[in-house]
């Protein structure tokens, strides 16, 4: 019989990070994933200064030790028809996913994590001391299970409160060889919201379902370009993003010679978090399964890495005073303290307002967002903390109010009308803790 202290289900960055943290605290850890030795497919990115600002030194140093394999741009561009080009003086990193995965895999093995290929069929009944994990090749008995699968195990999804489907971020991207491109060395495009002049017939209504370009120039002839719907409900077809990307490249006079990679992304944004207090299993959701995906940006990588050491400490400390069910609830309170829940309610409320916002209003919104967050004084850089989920609730609310006041009157009216009665009620309940 396989017995371990912790069974981590899922071999993405969050699963490896929390598994390593537990193994480095002298706990026996098994990590199960269908293909744990295969490179990660998503192209992860983050702001350079967030590594040192959000992560403990050991984790920041570990990621920086792999930087020779990643790419860094010194400035990020935001482009709209209304404001033109705004240059954000902030460095952005695009990770080499294969190299980052290899580094985490090596560190996990050195820490003593048992990395095993396998698929979980179900969780068995909690025995009072161990949580059975049923796989195709047998059963693993763990004191605690960590669900780092992304989508969530069925037992985790059963804990989600009923409600509307979350908005979905949809993106289609390509890494292509080109003859040339319009961007300067050291600059990446965070968001290009400029209007498409000649969309393909199957690209959909660009005004009513706006998209933006995200572009990473690796060299004069090697670029990654991606057309993204920030959030939509119902989900925008990926074909619309593909058609708009082709149109966008033509408009920028970029002519692909060869496609090296393709990327299709569907990221649920927002939605309820699991109600752990109702769980009958010693299973802790972590990463995207725990609601780490930022409802307004789609970011989650650094949140998983940031919380892994604290969650590992909570699990180790909890074993001295309670059983697996109690350990899971204690760790959940580390993941979702009251302020984090309030912030998430504000982010989700903002996301709901953006769903269905037409292109001209979306451009005005982002003009105001970056302008309001970069004004001199104590509030400089609020947008940075907002995107990293590192602001106190008062600053989140302050930034949202400043964006509203900085927007033009038509955009304010659309934002004011955007919230439904149930949306307002859900926000109020979350802020009051009811």
C-alpha positions in Angstrom: 0.0 0.0 0.0 1.3 3.5 -1.0 1.3 5.7 2.1 2.6 9.3 2.1 2.1 12.4 4.1 0.9 14.5 1.1 -0.3 13.5 -2.4 -0.2 16.4 -4.8 -2.4 15.9 -7.8 -1.3 18.0 -10.7 2.2 18.8 -12.1 1.9 22.5 -13.1 3.9 25.3 -11.4 1.6 25.4 -8.4 1.7 21.6 -7.8 5.5 21.5 -8.0 5.9 24.6 -5.8 3.8 23.3 -3.0 5.1 19.8 -3.3 8.7 21.1 -3.1 7.9 23.3 -0.1 6.4 20.3 1.8 9.3 18.0 0.9 11.8 20.6 2.1 10.0 20.6 5.4 10.7 16.9 5.7 7.3 15.5 4.7 6.9 12.6 2.3 5.3 13.8 -0.9 4.0 12.1 -4.0 3.2 14.2 -7.1 0.8 12.6 -9.5 0.3 14.0 -13.0 -0.6 12.3 -16.4 2.7 13.5 -17.8 4.9 15.0 -15.1 8.1 14.8 -17.1 6.8 16.7 -20.2 7.4 20.4 -20.5 4.7 22.8 -19.6 2.8 24.1 -22.6 1.5 27.5 -21.5 3.7 30.4 -22.1 4.0 32.0 -18.6 4.9 35.6 -18.1 5.2 38.1 -15.3 6.5 41.5 -14.3 10.2 41.4 -13.3 9.8 43.5 -10.2 7.0 41.2 -8.9 9.5 38.4 -8.4 11.3 40.3 -5.6 8.2 42.1 -4.4 5.9 39.2 -4.0 8.0 36.1 -3.4 10.2 35.1 -0.5 13.9 35.6 -1.3 14.6 31.8 -1.7 11.8 31.5 -4.4 12.8 34.7 -6.2 16.4 33.6 -6.3 15.5 30.2 -7.6 13.6 31.6 -10.5 16.3 34.2 -11.2 18.8 31.4 -11.3 17.0 30.2 -14.5 16.8 33.7 -16.1 19.5 32.9 -18.7 16.9 30.8 -20.5 14.1 33.4 -20.4 13.5 36.7 -22.2 13.1 40.2 -20.7 11.8 43.4 -22.1 12.5 46.7 -20.4 9.3 48.5 -21.4 5.6 47.5 -22.1 3.3 49.3 -24.5 -0.4 50.0 -24.2 -2.0 51.3 -27.3 -5.5 52.7 -28.0 -7.1 54.9 -30.7 -7.8 57.5 -28.0 -4.5 57.9 -26.3 -2.1 56.5 -28.9 0.9 54.6 -27.4 1.6 54.7 -23.6 5.0 53.3 -22.6 5.0 51.7 -19.2 8.5 51.8 -17.6 8.4 48.3 -16.3 10.2 45.2 -17.3 8.3 42.1 -18.4 9.5 38.4 -18.4 8.4 35.6 -20.7 9.5 32.3 -19.2 10.9 29.5 -21.3 8.3 27.0 -20.1 10.4 23.9 -20.9 13.4 25.3 -18.9 11.3 26.4 -16.0 9.7 23.0 -15.8 13.0 21.3 -16.0 14.3 23.4 -13.1 11.3 22.7 -10.9 11.4 19.0 -11.7 15.1 18.8 -10.8 14.5 20.7 -7.6 11.6 18.4 -6.7 13.6 15.2 -7.2 16.5 16.7 -5.1 14.0 17.5 -2.3 12.7 13.9 -2.3 9.4 14.4 -4.0 8.2 11.1 -5.6 7.1 12.2 -9.1 4.9 9.6 -10.6 2.8 9.5 -13.9 -0.8 8.7 -13.1 -4.4 9.8 -13.4 -6.7 10.2 -10.4 -10.1 8.5 -10.8 -11.7 9.6 -7.6 -11.1 10.3 -3.9 -12.1 7.6 -1.5 -13.9 8.1 1.8 -11.9 9.9 4.5 -10.8 7.2 7.0 -10.2 9.6 9.9 -6.4 9.4 9.4 -5.8 9.0 5.6 -7.4 10.2 2.4 -7.5 7.5 -0.3 -6.6 8.6 -3.8 -7.8 6.1 -6.4 -5.8 5.8 -9.6 -5.8 3.5 -12.5 -2.9 1.5 -11.1 -3.8 1.4 -7.4 -4.7 3.5 -4.3 -2.5 6.0 -2.6 -3.2 6.8 1.1 -2.2 10.3 2.1 -2.8 12.3 5.2 -3.7 15.3 3.0 -4.3 15.6 -0.7 -3.6 18.8 -2.6 -5.7 19.4 -5.7 -3.4 21.3 -8.1 -5.1 20.1 -11.3 -6.2 23.5 -12.5 -9.8 22.7 -13.4 -10.3 20.9 -10.1 -11.0 17.3 -9.2 -14.8 16.4 -9.3 -14.7 16.5 -5.5 -13.5 20.1 -5.6 -15.9 21.2 -8.3 -18.8 19.8 -6.2 -17.9 22.5 -3.6 -18.5 25.4 -5.9 -21.6 27.5 -5.1 -24.3 27.6 -7.9 -24.3 30.7 -9.9 -23.6 32.1 -13.4 -20.8 30.6 -15.4 -17.5 32.6 -15.1 -16.4 34.8 -17.9 -13.7 33.2 -20.1 -10.6 34.7 -21.5 -10.0 33.4 -25.0 -6.7 33.8 -26.9 -5.1 32.5 -30.0 -1.4 33.0 -30.5 1.5 32.1 -32.8 5.2 32.3 -32.6 6.3 33.2 -36.1 9.3 34.0 -38.2 8.8 37.3 -40.0 10.7 39.7 -42.3 10.3 42.5 -39.8 8.0 44.2 -37.3 7.3 47.7 -36.1 8.5 47.4 -32.5 11.7 48.8 -31.0 14.3 46.5 -29.3 13.4 46.0 -25.6 9.7 46.8 -26.0 6.8 44.3 -25.8 3.1 45.1 -26.4 1.0 44.4 -23.3 -2.3 45.5 -24.9 -3.0 47.0 -28.4 -6.7 47.8 -28.4 -6.6 49.8 -31.6 -9.5 49.2 -34.0 -9.2 46.7 -36.8 -10.0 48.4 -40.1 -10.7 45.4 -42.3 -11.7 42.3 -40.2 -12.4 39.0 -41.8 -16.1 38.1 -42.3 -15.9 35.4 -39.6 -14.1 37.6 -37.1 -17.4 38.6 -35.5 -18.4 42.1 -34.4 -15.1 43.8 -33.3 -17.0 46.7 -31.6 -19.3 44.6 -29.5 -16.7 41.8 -28.7 -13.4 43.7 -28.5 -10.0 42.0 -28.6 -6.4 43.2 -28.1 -3.0 42.2 -29.3 -0.3 40.9 -27.0 3.1 40.8 -28.7 6.6 39.6 -27.7 9.4 40.4 -30.1 12.3 38.0 -29.4 14.3 39.4 -32.3 13.9 41.3 -35.5 12.6 38.2 -37.2 11.1 36.1 -34.3 7.9 37.2 -32.6 5.1 35.8 -30.5 1.7 37.5 -31.2 -1.6 36.7 -29.6 -5.1 38.1 -30.0 -7.1 38.0 -26.8 -10.7 38.5 -25.6 -10.2 39.8 -22.1 -13.4 38.1 -20.8 -16.6 37.0 -22.4 -19.8 35.2 -21.6 -20.8 33.2 -23.7 -17.3 32.1 -24.6 -16.0 33.8 -27.8 -15.1 31.2 -30.5 -11.3 30.8 -30.9 -11.8 31.2 -34.7 -12.7 34.8 -34.1 -9.4 35.4 -32.4 -7.5 33.6 -35.1 -9.1 35.7 -37.9 -8.5 38.9 -36.0 -4.9 38.1 -35.4 -4.4 37.6 -39.2 -6.1 40.9 -39.8 -4.1 42.6 -37.1 -0.8 41.4 -38.6 -1.8 42.7 -42.0 -2.7 46.0 -40.6 0.7 46.2 -38.9 2.4 45.2 -42.2 3.7 42.0 -40.6 4.1 39.1 -42.9 4.6 35.6 -41.3 7.0 33.4 -43.2 6.8 30.4 -40.9 4.7 29.4 -37.9 6.8 27.7 -35.1 4.2 27.4 -32.4 0.4 27.8 -31.9 -1.3 28.5 -28.7 -5.1 28.2 -27.8 -6.1 29.5 -24.4 -9.4 29.3 -22.6 -9.0 30.7 -19.0 -12.1 30.8 -16.7 -12.1 34.2 -15.0 -13.7 34.6 -11.6 -16.6 32.4 -10.5 -17.1 31.1 -7.0 -14.3 29.6 -4.8 -14.8 26.1 -3.3 -16.7 26.0 0.0 -14.1 24.0 2.0 -16.2 24.0 5.1 -18.6 21.6 3.4 -15.9 19.1 2.2 -15.9 15.5 3.4 -12.4 15.0 2.0 -8.9 15.9 3.3 -8.3 17.6 0.0 -7.0 21.2 -0.3 -7.5 23.0 -3.6 -4.5 25.0 -4.7 -3.7 27.1 -7.7 -6.4 27.6 -10.3 -8.5 24.9 -8.6 -8.6 27.2 -5.5 -9.6 30.3 -7.5 -6.1 31.8 -7.9 -6.8 33.1 -11.4 -7.1 36.8 -11.1 -10.7 37.7 -12.2 -9.5 40.8 -14.0 -6.2 39.7 -15.6 -6.0 36.0 -15.8 -2.7 35.9 -13.9 -2.1 33.1 -11.4 1.6 31.9 -11.7 3.2 34.0 -9.0 0.2 33.7 -6.7 0.7 29.9 -6.6 4.5 30.2 -6.0 4.0 33.0 -3.4 1.5 31.0 -1.3 3.3 27.6 -1.5 5.7 28.1 1.5 2.9 29.5 3.7 0.5 26.7 2.9 3.3 24.1 3.5 3.9 25.7 6.9 0.2 25.7 7.8 0.0 22.0 6.9 3.0 21.0 8.9 2.0 23.1 11.9 -1.6 21.8 11.7 -0.7 18.2 12.0 0.4 18.8 15.6 -3.1 19.8 16.7 -5.6 18.4 14.3 -6.4 15.7 11.6 -6.3 16.0 7.9 -9.7 17.7 7.6 -8.7 20.3 10.1 -5.3 20.8 8.4 -7.1 21.5 5.1 -9.3 24.1 6.7 -6.4 25.8 8.5 -4.4 26.0 5.2 -7.5 27.3 3.4 -7.6 30.3 5.8 -4.0 31.0 4.8 -5.0 31.0 1.1 -8.2 32.9 1.6 -8.1 35.3 4.6 -10.9 37.8 4.9 -9.1 40.6 3.0 -8.3 38.3 0.1 -11.9 37.4 -0.2 -13.0 41.0 -0.2 -10.4 41.9 -2.9 -11.6 39.0 -5.0 -15.2 40.2 -4.7 -14.0 43.6 -6.0 -12.0 42.1 -8.9 -15.0 39.9 -9.8 -17.3 42.9 -9.7 -15.0 44.8 -12.0 -14.8 41.9 -14.4 -18.6 41.7 -14.6 -18.7 45.4 -15.6 -16.2 44.7 -18.4 -18.1 41.8 -19.9 -20.0 43.3 -22.9 -18.2 46.6 -22.8 -17.8 47.8 -26.4 -14.5 48.6 -27.9 -14.6 52.4 -27.7 -15.6 52.1 -24.0 -12.9 49.5 -23.3 -10.3 51.8 -24.8 -11.5 54.7 -22.6 -11.5 52.4 -19.6 -7.8 51.3 -20.1 -6.8 54.9 -20.8 -8.2 55.8 -17.4 -6.8 52.6 -15.7 -3.2 53.2 -16.5 -3.4 57.0 -16.0 -5.1 56.8 -12.6 -2.7 54.2 -11.4 0.5 56.1 -12.3 -0.3 59.6 -10.9 2.4 61.0 -8.6 2.3 60.7 -4.9 1.5 57.8 -2.5 -0.8 56.2 -5.0 1.8 55.8 -7.8 1.7 52.4 -9.3 -1.7 51.2 -8.0 -2.4 49.4 -11.3 0.8 47.3 -10.6 -0.5 46.1 -7.3 -4.0 45.6 -8.8 -2.6 43.3 -11.5 -0.5 41.4 -9.0 -3.3 41.1 -6.4 -1.1 42.7 -3.7 -3.1 45.7 -2.7 -5.1 46.1 0.5 -8.8 46.3 -0.1 -8.9 50.1 0.5 -6.4 50.7 -2.3 -8.3 48.3 -4.7 -11.5 50.3 -4.1 -9.5 53.6 -4.4 -8.1 52.6 -7.8 -11.5 51.5 -9.0 -13.0 54.8 -7.9 -10.2 56.8 -9.6 -10.6 54.9 -12.8 -14.4 55.6 -12.8 -13.7 59.4 -12.2 -11.0 59.5 -14.8 -13.2 57.9 -17.5 -15.3 60.0 -19.9 -19.0 60.5 -19.2 -20.3 57.8 -21.7 -17.9 55.2 -20.2 -18.9 56.1 -16.7 -22.6 55.7 -17.7 -21.9 52.3 -19.2 -20.0 51.2 -16.1 -22.7 52.5 -13.8 -25.3 50.5 -15.8 -23.1 47.4 -16.1 -23.7 46.0 -12.7 -26.8 43.8 -12.3 -28.9 43.7 -9.1 -27.5 40.2 -8.2 -23.9 41.5 -9.0 -24.3 44.4 -6.6 -25.8 42.1 -4.0 -23.0 39.5 -4.3 -20.4 42.3 -3.9 -22.1 43.7 -0.8 -22.3 40.3 0.8 -18.7 39.5 0.1 -17.5 42.8 1.5 -19.6 42.4 4.6 -18.6 38.8 5.0 -22.1 37.3 4.7 
